[in-house]
Amino acid sequence: MSLGLGFEYQGLPPQPVITVIEPGGPADRAGVRLGEIIVEVDSQRITGLTDVRQLLVNSNPEVTLVLQQPGQSLTSGLFGFAGMGSLRLGGEAPRRVTIR
């Protein structure tokens, strides 16, 4: 089953960014937006070059994603300060969508 989305890694550190949404497909119906960053797949946090594609394939027929808009928040991990939490810069909070 196709989820109706595509992504590519962008930026430093590399983040999986939604670059394709099939019109009328499952991701489109779930409200996924172009440019959103995949933060979690089925409660597994995405770090570095985590194999998001494999996580998506293994989650069929349903997958829950946590997505955030680009530039919406900075986490201390970007600067290497462990345990410092995160700094929210405004905008929407990361959101959870389920694609069926």
N, C-alpha and C positions, 0 to 999 in steps of 0.2 A: 504494500500500500504506500503510495506517495503522500508525503505530508504537504506537498505543494509549496515548498520553500527551498531557497538556496542561500548559502552563506560563504563568506571568505574571511580569512584572518587579516586584520588591518591594525595598524598602529604599533606602538611600543608601550607596554608589552603587547604582544599580539592578542587580539580579541576577536571572537567570531561575530561578524556583523551580517545581519540579514541583507542580502543583495538582490534576491529574487523572490517574488510572491506570485504564485499562479492565481490569476483572477478566478474567483469562485471556488478555489481549492480549499482544502481543510485549514491551512494556515490563514488564508484570507477570511474564511468564515469565523475563525477564532479571534480575529482582530489583530493579528501580527502586522507590524508596520515596517516598511523599508527603513534601513539604517539602525534599527534597534540592535543592541548587543545581547547575545545569549549569555546570561550569568549562571544559570543552573539548568540542567536537564534531569528531570525526575529526581529532584532533591540532591543531585550531585553537583557541587560547585565546580565551575569551570576555572581552571588556573593554567596559565601558560598555553601550551599547545595540546591541551587535553583533546583526545580524539572525539570531537563532538559528533562527527558523522557516524561513528560506530555506536555511540550512545543513542542517537536517533534511530538507527536501524534496529537496535536491540529492544527498543521501547514499543514497537508496534503491537497492537493497533492504536494505542493512545499514548500521548506524551505530554507531560506538563513542563513548560518552560518558564523560567523567570527571566524577564527582559527589562532592559533599561535603555533610556535614550542616551545617545552619545553626549559626552561632556556634562552629564547630569550630576555626577558626584566624583570626588576623588577619594581613593582609599589610601590609607597609610602604606599599604603594600607597594604602591607605585614608587614610593620614596625609600623603602626599606626600613621603616620604623615599626618594628613588630610591636603589637599590642597597643597601638595608639588609637585604634578605632577608625572611624571614617568622618569625613567632612562633607556635609551635604551643601551643594551650591545652589539649590533651588530646582524648580521644575518638578516633573512627576516623580513619584517614588517608583522603584522597580515594581513591575507588576507580574502577576502569575497568570498564564493562559494555558488551557488544555486544548490540544489539537486532537480531534477524533476523526 
